[in-house]
């Protein structure tokens, strides 16, 4: 994998209410935070602009637009289990 590429693959473990983590890459720091809210999850990602990659959700999860994968970028998204 390129030093300018990283994929974020959050695991929404049912027993956890929130998770915060960070990882230093050659392109800079990547920070991920998620929190459960009424059965859904709010996912926040902070990543350097010059870092390529994807944010990939587990098989049963989707972003609010129905996708399970999106390009790596800083932002906040609502995620829910696919019914």
N, C-alpha and C positions, 0 to 999 in steps of 0.2 A: 504494500500500500504506500502511496506517495506521502511524504511528510507534510504535504499541503492538502491532505484529504483525511476526513474523519467522519464516521457514521455514528449517529446517536440512536440507540435502541433501548428506550426505557422499558423496564419490566414493572408493570403496575401490580405489585404483590398485594393480594387481598388483605393480608394481615397488617399492612403498613398504611398509615394515614397520609404521610408525606415523606418525601426523599429529597435531599439536596446533595449534589456532588459536583466536583470539578476535576478537570484534567488539563495539564499543561501540554500543549502540542508545539511543534516547531513554529507554527504560525501564531501562537498565542493561546490564552486560556479559553477553554470551553466550560461553561457552567450550565447545569441542568437542575431544574427544580420541578417537582410535581406534587399536587395536593388533591385529595379526594373531596368532592363537593356533591352531596345528594346523588350518589351513584355514578357520577361522571368524574373526570379528572381534568384539572387545569395544568397544562404543561407549559413551562417557561424555559427557553433556551437562549443563552447568550454565547455567540460564537464570533470569532474574527471574520471580517468581510472577505479576507483573502484565503479563507479555508473552504475548500469544496467538500461535498459529501451529501448525505441524506439523513433525514429523521425518519426512522422506520418503526411503526407500531407493531405489537404482537398481533397474531392472526385474528383474534376476536375484537380488536379495537380499531376505531376509525376517528379521523379528525372530523370537525363539524361539517366539512364539505364532502364527506363520504370516502375520502382517500385514506389509505393506510401508510402512505409514504409521501414525503415532500422534500424539496431541496433543503439542505442545511442553511439556516439563516437565524438571526436573532428574532425572537417574537414570543407571543403567548397564544396558546390554542386551547380550545375546549375539546376533550376527547371522550368518547363513550363506547361501551361495548356494543357490538353489532347484535341486533336482536333477531 
